[in-house]
């Protein structure tokens, strides 16, 4: 008997697509100044996301404008479905605030930017007055759990539009950040995930993200997905039997499901849209580092200085440089 995944490849992405008339109407709800700034390939990505009712994984390569596409999609649902929640790594919160101000002309008081888990509770049971967008770090949400409940389970406010940047951070079902954030995404009506490397190491890392977008087609029980696309099987580790899904199988089939017109992913490479890209620009952004990020950054800088000093000694001695 063929699996449900194999039987359903003709219409894989969503439970219901918008009609052309609905799609045009929703697209027109995006602010005009944003629509005019979108490149043709970005318009295609936004329209696909709207066609599948705002439940999408924007997987374009870095530099192709996933952020503006996500903001465009979210803005189409602003009337009646906001405030918006943006979940991202803590170091990107200020970047997101700047982009929201740039594209949506929001003021600082309209963007709630909690810096610690305690700051989240200052917004309960409702968000601060006038809030249009809440930008929160993944680790903040994981740390704000109490009695097994996430922040939004404890709050009377339930987000309907969610953006998840760098969604590959939700790749491991065993991680608390995944088990905290995936239900929040699933409870939203619009689920906009962004990642240029959605599966950095293996297809199994895609499953939590796909489950967040469409838990009906990609149920939480991952073994069927694992067997079909990740070489999932029982293996022995000594005398113990365990489940392994570290491989990659039927890759073309999975790619066709994800990229199908009704599939959940938008993915373009720079080579595919080169004709539509403007000249490269460089922009400097300030970043907020959480305590764990600061420690990691200090270690990286220490390792870099040690490597630099070692290379200097090797160069003086005529040896190899790493």
FIDREN-880476 format. One record per atom (N, C-alpha, C): residue in three letters; x, y, z. Coordinates in steps of 0.001 Angstrom, whole numbers, plus 500000, padded with zeros to 6 digits. Layout:
! FIDREN-880476
ALAXYZ ...
! end
This chain:
! FIDREN-880476
UNK500835498806500000 UNK500000500000500000 UNK500876501253500000 UNK500573502168499056 UNK501376503378498989 UNK501063504291500167 UNK502056505034500613 UNK501867505935501740 UNK501011507114501327 UNK500434507800502346 UNK499648508985502070 UNK500492510043501382 UNK501770510165501767 UNK502640511165501148 UNK502776510910499664 UNK502926509648499261 UNK503086509329497841 UNK501767509515497100 UNK500636509158497738 UNK499337509285497074 UNK498933510734496877 UNK499466511652497726 UNK498964513016497760 UNK499835514015497033 UNK500769513545496208 UNK501711514469495595 UNK501046515411494598 UNK499809515117494150 UNK499175516013493187 UNK498760517328493834 UNK498377517333495118 UNK497979518559495787 UNK498514518512497214 UNK499806518795497369 UNK500439518508498640 UNK500430519605499677 UNK500265520863499286 UNK500703521915500197 UNK499717522389501225 UNK498459522518500883 UNK497532523150501806 UNK496171522497501680 UNK495321522763502657 UNK493994522172502651 UNK493085522845501625 UNK493301524141501420 UNK492442524871500492 UNK493232526021499897 UNK493125526191498581 UNK493783527302497907 UNK492781528443497707 UNK493304529672497643 UNK492466530815497320 UNK492116530785495843 UNK490925531264495501 UNK490572531427494093 UNK491355532617493533 UNK491383532732492200 UNK492092533843491584 UNK491539535183492043 UNK490222535254492194 UNK489599536507492636 UNK490003536830494074 UNK490002535816494941 UNK490434536027496320 UNK491903536407496386 UNK492711535754495541 UNK494143536026495524 UNK494412537477495131 UNK493731537954494084 UNK493935539338493648 UNK493514540315494733 UNK492411540018495383 UNK491922540902496443 UNK492887540947497619 UNK493431539780498008 UNK494367539734499130 UNK495675540411498770 UNK496147540201497548 UNK497385540849497109 UNK497225542366497122 UNK496061542850496720 UNK495819544298496699 UNK495771544892498102 UNK495605544046499127 UNK495596544538500508 UNK497006544883500996 UNK498034544431500282 UNK499413544799500616 UNK499595546275500294 UNK500213547045501185 UNK500411548475500898 UNK501045548693499529 UNK500562549703498843 UNK501000549948497465 UNK502493550181497369 UNK503065550893498342 UNK504498551194498264 UNK505348549924498365 UNK504825548891499054 UNK505547547609499109 UNK505406546877497784 UNK504187546831497252 UNK503966546137495980 UNK504855546703494881 UNK505013548025494866 UNK505815548661493814 UNK507300548339493943 UNK507752548009495161 UNK509168547732495385 UNK509539546278495108 UNK508556545390495030 UNK508833543964494839 UNK509335543688493427 UNK510388542878493329 UNK510839542376492041 UNK509840541339491539 UNK509916541029490238 UNK508928540111489655 UNK508956538746490329 UNK510144538227490652 UNK510209536914491294 UNK509684536984492726 UNK509825538148493380 UNK509267538311494719 UNK507745538379494680 UNK507214539019493649 UNK505759539036493465 UNK505245537607493316 UNK505959536793492539 UNK505553535391492362 UNK505567534654493693 UNK506617534886494497 UNK506699534231495799 UNK505583534657496731 UNK505287535955496760 UNK504218536472497615 UNK502870535932497167 UNK502640535921495873 UNK501346535437495379 UNK501161533946495643 UNK502235533172495545 UNK502098531758495896 UNK501750531614497368 UNK502432532387498237 UNK502152532315499663 UNK500696532674499961 UNK500184533683499276 UNK498790534082499475 UNK497837533039498900 UNK498227532406497798 UNK497373531381497181 UNK497146530221498142 UNK498181529895498936 UNK498038528795499902 UNK497759529346501291 UNK497083530514501307 UNK496510531066502528 UNK497531531427503598 UNK498699531916503157 UNK499670532428504113 UNK500333531373504959 UNK500415530160504443 UNK501104529073505159 UNK502231528586504258 UNK503438529100504506 UNK504493528935503508 UNK505862528906504172 UNK506780528211503525 UNK508196528252503879 UNK508922528984502763 UNK509338530218503038 UNK510102530990502071 UNK511548530556502158 UNK511999529804501167 UNK513318529187501218 UNK514299529738500209 UNK514076530958499724 UNK515004531547498759 UNK516407531648499341 UNK517398531618498452 UNK518778531803498887 UNK518966533157499554 UNK519979533267500392 UNK520304534520501054 UNK520509535631500024 UNK519927536796500333 UNK520093537943499462 UNK518979538161498465 UNK517964537276498459 UNK516876537394497487 UNK515630538050498067 UNK515708538539499301 UNK514601539339499840 UNK513494538553500509 UNK513859537539501308 UNK512831536799502033 UNK512109537697503043 UNK512850538632503645 UNK512254539480504684 UNK511128540334504120 UNK511372541011503012 UNK510328541866502450 UNK509158541032501938 UNK509424539837501430 UNK508323538969500999 UNK507466538556502190 UNK508116538225503304 UNK507378537837504506 UNK506541538997505026 UNK507123540192505041 UNK506383541369505507 UNK505210541652504580 UNK505427541488503278 UNK504343541701502319 UNK503194540729502568 UNK503517539448502758 UNK502478538447503011 UNK501734538774504307 UNK502472539067505364 UNK501842539369506647 UNK500962540608506558 UNK501417541622505813 UNK500647542864505716 UNK499326542671504992 UNK499243541648504140 UNK497997541374503426 UNK496886540956504374 UNK497266540465505547 UNK496279539989506528 UNK496169540927507734 UNK496673542150507575 UNK496714543073508711 UNK495322543407509241 UNK494388543616508341 UNK493039543990508743 UNK492332542803509406 UNK492119542914510695 UNK491339541910511419 UNK492133540744511980 UNK493420540571511597 UNK494171539407512068 UNK495439539772512839 UNK495810541029512870 UNK496975541447513651 UNK496553541726515083 UNK497478541888516045 UNK498923542057515941 UNK499665540838515377 UNK500789541155514779 UNK501693540174514186 UNK502746539762515207 UNK503154538493515167 UNK504280538023515977 UNK505413537618515046 UNK506596538136515320 UNK507803537728514609 UNK508690536976515588 UNK508942535700515311 UNK509855534899516119 UNK511163534756515341 UNK512280534939516040 UNK513575534911515359 UNK514673534677516380 UNK515903534388515950 UNK517020534369516893 UNK517156535729517581 UNK517563535721518835 UNK517627536956519593 UNK518474538026518941 UNK519521537611518242 UNK520428538580517625 UNK519794539330516463 UNK518629538864515970 UNK517994539494514808 UNK516792540354515174 UNK516499540487516453 UNK515294541231516843 UNK515363542693516423 UNK516488543333516655 UNK516610544742516290 UNK516565544915514769 UNK517153543974514042 UNK517082544017512575 UNK515631543983512118 UNK514834543090512717 UNK513431542985512342 UNK512672544264512695 UNK512984544842513846 UNK512326546104514197 UNK512611547160513128 UNK513862547248512687 UNK514223548233511669 UNK513498547974510347 UNK513403546696509956 UNK512732546368508696 UNK511230546653508768 UNK510620546390509915 UNK509192546670510087 UNK508927548170510034 UNK509814548939510638 UNK509679550399510595 UNK509874550904509163 UNK510813550289508465 UNK511105550721507094 UNK509951550445506141 UNK509392549237506198 UNK508397548839505214 UNK506971549184505614 UNK506683549208506914 UNK505305549428507371 UNK505127550759508091 UNK506210551534508176 UNK506161552856508799 UNK505648552794510243 UNK506022551729510957 UNK505610551594512350 UNK506532552417513242 UNK505995552896514345 UNK506801553622515329 UNK507307552649516385 UNK508254553105517210 UNK508830552234518246 UNK507768551721519210 UNK506806552558519566 UNK505817552122520555 UNK504819551121519974 UNK504813550979518650 UNK503930549987518026 UNK504600548629517893 UNK505897548551518232 UNK506643547292518151 UNK507087546894519553 UNK506551545809520070 UNK506897545304521398 UNK508102544394521261 UNK509210544776521893 UNK510477544068521736 UNK510967543619523120 UNK510419542530523660 UNK510873542074524981 UNK512330541633524929 UNK513089542029525939 UNK514512541698525974 UNK514824540485526839 UNK513942540151527778 UNK514133539003528665 UNK512813538258528789 UNK512837537003529268 UNK511576536302529507 UNK510656537074530442 UNK511224537776531434 UNK510392538552532351 UNK509646539660531621 UNK510295540243530609 UNK509643541309529851 UNK508383540820529151 UNK508340539528528813 UNK507144538985528171 UNK505934539148529076 UNK506131538901530353 UNK504999538915531270 UNK504515540315531590 UNK505320541334531239 UNK504858542705531388 UNK503759543009530376 UNK503684542192529341 UNK502655542388528327 UNK501395541590528596 UNK501354540806529684 UNK500185539992529968 UNK499204540767530841 UNK497891540416530762 UNK497311539402529865 UNK497157539890528425 UNK497342541215528192 UNK497291541749526838 UNK498637542379526498 UNK498870542618525225 UNK500083543318524822 UNK500002544786525239 UNK501160545457525358 UNK501122546883525652 UNK500228547622524661 UNK499529548622525146 UNK498573549356524321 UNK499247549915523067 UNK498597549751521944 UNK499105550272520678 UNK500032549332519936 UNK500309548149520502 UNK501231547216519843 UNK500643546676518549 UNK501414546766517474 UNK501052546170516198 UNK501847544899515919 UNK503085544868516424 UNK503965543722516175 UNK504731543404517449 UNK504849542120517731 UNK505699541640518819 UNK506861540879518188 UNK508091541287518489 UNK509287540623517978 UNK509970539931519151 UNK510063538611519095 UNK510535537853520257 UNK511513536771519815 UNK512520536507520649 UNK513505535486520348 UNK513001534085520658 UNK513464533118519875 UNK513076531730520114 UNK513415531300521540 UNK514621531600521969 UNK515046531170523301 UNK514253531854524402 UNK513815533094524154 UNK512976533781525136 UNK511671533026525348 UNK511051532610524256 UNK509792531885524368 UNK509988530556525091 UNK511085529866524764 UNK511356528579525427 UNK511585528781526919 UNK512273529871527295 UNK512576530131528701 UNK511371530646529467 UNK510343531127528755 UNK509184531726529423 UNK508094530710529742 UNK508377529425529539 UNK507381528396529856 UNK507191528284531364 UNK505949528097531770 UNK505621527852533176 UNK504586526742533248 UNK504847525770534102 UNK503937524634534272 UNK503621523965532942 UNK504639523895532066 UNK504463523228530789 UNK503719524046529752 UNK503349525293530067 UNK502603526126529132 UNK503495527219528561 UNK503342527477527236 UNK504105528564526654 UNK503438529899526963 UNK504109530979526604 UNK503633532325526925 UNK502216532563526427 UNK501926532149525189 UNK500625532451524605 UNK499520531581525187 UNK499856530417525720 UNK498859529612526420 UNK498451530277527727 UNK499354531057528305 UNK499068531740529563 UNK498438533104529341 UNK498568533644528145 UNK498035534963527831 UNK496656534837527198 UNK495847535885527337 UNK494521535873526705 UNK494609536234525228 UNK495797536655524773 UNK495982537037523375 UNK496573535878522589 UNK495942535513521481 UNK496403534407520640 UNK496753534940519255 UNK498029534900518858 UNK498411535443517554 UNK497829534642516403 UNK497381535359515375 UNK496834534727514181 UNK497778534798512985 UNK498753535712513043 UNK499734535845511967 UNK501123535766512597 UNK501921534781512165 UNK503236534546512755 UNK504280534457511649 UNK505381535172511835 UNK506560535041510983 UNK507652534375511803 UNK508315533373511230 UNK509412532680511907 UNK510659532787511037 UNK511578533640511452 UNK512803533815510687 UNK513844532784511117 UNK514701532397510167 UNK515703531358510441 UNK515022530131511057 UNK513973529682510380 UNK513135528617510947 UNK513860527288511076 UNK515065527157510478 UNK515834525922510665 UNK516261525754512115 UNK516105526796512940 UNK516331526647514380 UNK515319525692515014 UNK514244525408514286 UNK513202524498514780 UNK513308523142514086 UNK514515522624513998 UNK514760521417513202 UNK514761520134514029 UNK514783520258515348 UNK514964519086516214 UNK513765518927517137 UNK513020517830516951 UNK511831517591517772 UNK512164517409519245 UNK513418517113519562 UNK513792516882520956 UNK514155518186521682 UNK514311519272520960 UNK514741520533521559 UNK513544521298522125 UNK513732521933523274 UNK512648522668523916 UNK512173523836523064 UNK513111524475522343 UNK512693525598521508 UNK511729525128520419 UNK511925523907519902 UNK511023523360518886 UNK509673523010519485 UNK509678522305520616 UNK508414521884521223 UNK507627523071521765 UNK508296524192522026 UNK507600525403522456 UNK507016526157521281 UNK507807526342520230 UNK507418527247519144 UNK506504526614518100 UNK506664525322517831 UNK505840524693516791 UNK504346524788517115 UNK503897524497518349 UNK502460524645518636 UNK501964526081518480 UNK502795527061518806 UNK502399528461518631 UNK502140528743517155 UNK503028528247516300 UNK502862528449514860 UNK501605527737514370 UNK501420526486514799 UNK500268525703514334 UNK498939526339514740 UNK498917527046515859 UNK497681527668516339 UNK497350528965515606 UNK498310529469514820 UNK498078530695514053 UNK497388530365512735 UNK496678531331512208 UNK495995531150510926 UNK496965531307509767 UNK497910532251509897 UNK498921532492508856 UNK500282532130509422 UNK501035531303508706 UNK502296530754509219 UNK503373530951508158 UNK504226531931508388 UNK505202532344507376 UNK506593532039507904 UNK507224530999507380 UNK508548530583507821 UNK509587531016506801 UNK510764531408507287 UNK511848531849506415 UNK513115531082506752 UNK513759530538505744 UNK515069529927505924 UNK515701529656504575 UNK516906530163504389 UNK517641529843503174 UNK518294528478503237 UNK518337527895504448 UNK518909526555504673 UNK517967525783505583 UNK516774525483505077 UNK515741524872505913 UNK516166523513506460 UNK517006522788505720 UNK517509521487506173 UNK519016521483506013 UNK519754522093506948 UNK521203522251506777 UNK521962520946506591 UNK521476519868507229 UNK522242518626507217 UNK521518517450506569 UNK520207517355506789 UNK519473516191506283 UNK517982516518506191 UNK517221515797505336 UNK515793516087505152 UNK514973515996506434 UNK515382515166507401 UNK514617515029508647 UNK514465516368509360 UNK515402517291509130 UNK515335518587509795 UNK514223519470509221 UNK513697519098508072 UNK512577519827507489 UNK511262519510508186 UNK511144518318508750 UNK509841517842509196 UNK509152518738510206 UNK509819519207511276 UNK509113520083512218 UNK508572521347511556 UNK509326521907510622 UNK508875523127509941 UNK507665522844509055 UNK507690521723508339 UNK506564521363507485 UNK505337521025508324 UNK505555520377509454 UNK504449520079510359 UNK503811521357510887 UNK504635522379511156 UNK504100523653511637 UNK503210524302510581 UNK503604524187509312 UNK502835524803508228 UNK501563524013507947 UNK501680522696507854 UNK500533521858507493 UNK500580520527508244 UNK500062520502509483 UNK500120519275510290 UNK499233518149509764 UNK498328518459508840 UNK497479517401508266 UNK498282516575507268 UNK498971517233506360 UNK499754516521505358 UNK501076516009505931 UNK501646516766506883 UNK502900516373507528 UNK502652516205509027 UNK502026515096509441 UNK501661514922510852 UNK502878514830511757 UNK502641515067513047 UNK503731515087514022 UNK504433513743514128 UNK503723512670513841 UNK504368511348513828 UNK505235511272512575 UNK506534511393512759 UNK507442511630511637 UNK507921510365510946 UNK507598509196511441 UNK508230507986510918 UNK507898507736509448 UNK506662508057509019 UNK506332507862507603 UNK507197508778506748 UNK507361510023507174 UNK508229510976506471 UNK509671510463506490 UNK510114509982507654 UNK511481509484507790 UNK511746508312506853 UNK510820507366506825 UNK511029506179505983 UNK511106506558504506 UNK510255507496504107 UNK510166507836502686 UNK511328508706502234 UNK511740509654503077 UNK512678510668502606 UNK513988510749503395 UNK514100510008504494 UNK515288510138505349 UNK515963508798505630 UNK515628507770504825 UNK516197506439505053 UNK515943505985506479 UNK514758506302506982 UNK514409505969508367 UNK514306504474508591 UNK514901504007509682 UNK514895502576509975 UNK515347502339511414 UNK515045501146511909 UNK515529500715513219 UNK516969500243513076 UNK517832500718513958 UNK519231500280513967 UNK519603499879515386 UNK520655499083515481 UNK521135498656516797 UNK522377499446517178 UNK522362499925518409 UNK523527500584518989 UNK523942499742520195 UNK524896498846519937 UNK525184497831520939 UNK523997496891521022 UNK523454496716522223 UNK522291495848522394 UNK520980496628522303 UNK521079497936522170 UNK519887498777522163 UNK519425499058520743 UNK518117499035520545 UNK517534499353519251 UNK517030500794519266 UNK517341501546518225 UNK516915502938518161 UNK516518503295516743 UNK515783504405516618 UNK515315504866515321 UNK516352505812514734 UNK516676505608513463 UNK517655506455512780 UNK517034507032511516 UNK517202508353511319 UNK516703509018510113 UNK517744510026509648 UNK518943509534509395 UNK520065510417509086 UNK520414510457507608 UNK519637509745506796 UNK519952509695505376 UNK519046510588504549 UNK519087510377503238 UNK518252511123502294 UNK517833510184501175 UNK516535510012500990 UNK516012509138499947 UNK514852509842499240 UNK514594509447497997 UNK513497510019497201 UNK513534511548497212 UNK514730512092497012 UNK514908513545497115 UNK514141514295496032 UNK514112513759494820 UNK513398514440493741 UNK511900514483494024 UNK511369513402494590 UNK509946513378494922 UNK509625514417495974 UNK510451514507497026 UNK510213515490498076 UNK510302516904497511 UNK511283517140496663 UNK511441518464496071 UNK510222518831495229 UNK509688517863494493 UNK508513518138493659 UNK507288518434494506 UNK507166517777495660 UNK506057518054496577 UNK506164519471497129 UNK507362519832497568 UNK507546521137498192 UNK507369522277497198 UNK507832522079495951 UNK507795523155494955 UNK506525523151494102 UNK505674522179494326 UNK504405522116493601 UNK503645523442493772 UNK502849523875492757 UNK502090525125492914 UNK501254525184494185 UNK500808524030494690 UNK500073523999495950 UNK500948523546497109 UNK502237523369496842 UNK503158522914497882 UNK503534524037498836 UNK504154523694499957 UNK504372524677501015 UNK505629525527500878 UNK506470525286499861 UNK507761525989499816 UNK507902526870498580 UNK508537528031498788 UNK509017528879497700 UNK510531528855497777 UNK511191528426496700 UNK512644528292496730 UNK513226528699495380 UNK514017529768495364 UNK514726530191494167 UNK516192530418494519 UNK517073530163493581 UNK518493530450493766 UNK518818531759493060 UNK519963532333493405 UNK520378533589492782 UNK520531533425491270 UNK521043532278490837 UNK521229532041489405 UNK519895532066488653 UNK518836531584489305 UNK517533531506488647 UNK516891532876488444 UNK517249533842489290 UNK516597535157489220 UNK517605536276488972 UNK518780535908488463 UNK519865536876488297 UNK519444538075487463 UNK518625537841486448 UNK518193538920485555 UNK517360539966486268 UNK516790539604487425 UNK515875540484488142 UNK516507541120489373 UNK517776540834489611 UNK518429541321490825 UNK519083542685490594 UNK518990543586491596 UNK519686544868491492 UNK521165544675491814 UNK522000545709491611 UNK523408545605492012 UNK523527545314493503 UNK524573544583493881 UNK524781544226495285 UNK525023545480496123 UNK524467545477497333 UNK524683546565498289 UNK525113545979499623 UNK525785546772500424 UNK526194546351501762 UNK525517547260502783 UNK524948546658503806 UNK524268547411504850 UNK524794546969506201 UNK525041547920507088 UNK525533547622508426 UNK524360547636509397 UNK524235546571510212 UNK523169546464511193 UNK523760546248512578 UNK523176546927513578 UNK523514546638514966 UNK522732545416515412 UNK523343544570516220 UNK522702543334516667 UNK522724543255518186 UNK521617542769518763 UNK521520542539520202 UNK521883541085520475 UNK522860540864521344 UNK523272539502521685 UNK522710539126523040 UNK522078537948523102 UNK521608537421524370 UNK522808536846525127 UNK522665536611526458 UNK523812536126527261 UNK524515534928526659 UNK523760533947526188 UNK524389532777525580 UNK525137533117524316 UNK524577534061523529 UNK525246534487522297 UNK526538535229522600 UNK526523536045523687 UNK527712536810524054 UNK528858535873524410 UNK528560534836525208 UNK529589533873525583 UNK530157533166524359 UNK529275532789523443 UNK529721532119522224 UNK530564533063521375 UNK530143534329521299 UNK530890535317520518 UNK532287535527521100 UNK532369535616522428 UNK533674535806523069 UNK534592534621522786 UNK534038533406522832 UNK534839532212522549 UNK535332532226521105 UNK534448532604520184 UNK534845532655518776 UNK535961533672518560 UNK535841534844519197 UNK536870535875519045 UNK538193535415519655 UNK538116534709520791 UNK539322534184521423 UNK539999533165520505 UNK539180532235519946 UNK539724531237519023 UNK540340531902517794 UNK539688532968517305 UNK540187533681516130 UNK541541534333516423 UNK541646534961517596 UNK542907535618517950 UNK544034534598518097 UNK543698533433518687 UNK544713532393518844 UNK545164531863517485 UNK544218531667516572 UNK544552531183515234 UNK545375532224514479 UNK544999533493514645 UNK545727534568513980 UNK547174534632514474 UNK547352534489515808 UNK548696534519516381 UNK549509533310515910 UNK548869532140515854 UNK549549530924515397 UNK549983531062513947 UNK549102531624513109 UNK549448531816511707 UNK550607532797511539 UNK550632533829512393 UNK551713534807512319 UNK553053534149512631 UNK553071533269513654 UNK554299532558514016 UNK554727531633512880 UNK553754530883512319 UNK554069529958511222 UNK554595530701509997 UNK554011531885509739 UNK554453532659508583 UNK555905533106508760 UNK556222533538509998 UNK557603533975510270 UNK558595532836510107 UNK558138531633510418 UNK559023530456510335 UNK559010529807508964 UNK558150530363508069 UNK558086529783506728 UNK557225528548506654 UNK556406528345507688 UNK555537527160507695 UNK554192527413507038 UNK553274526444507165 UNK551954526556506549 UNK551058527460507383 UNK550099528085506703 UNK549140528982507356 UNK547761528386507200 UNK546979528332508317 UNK545626527769508279 UNK544612528834507881 
! end
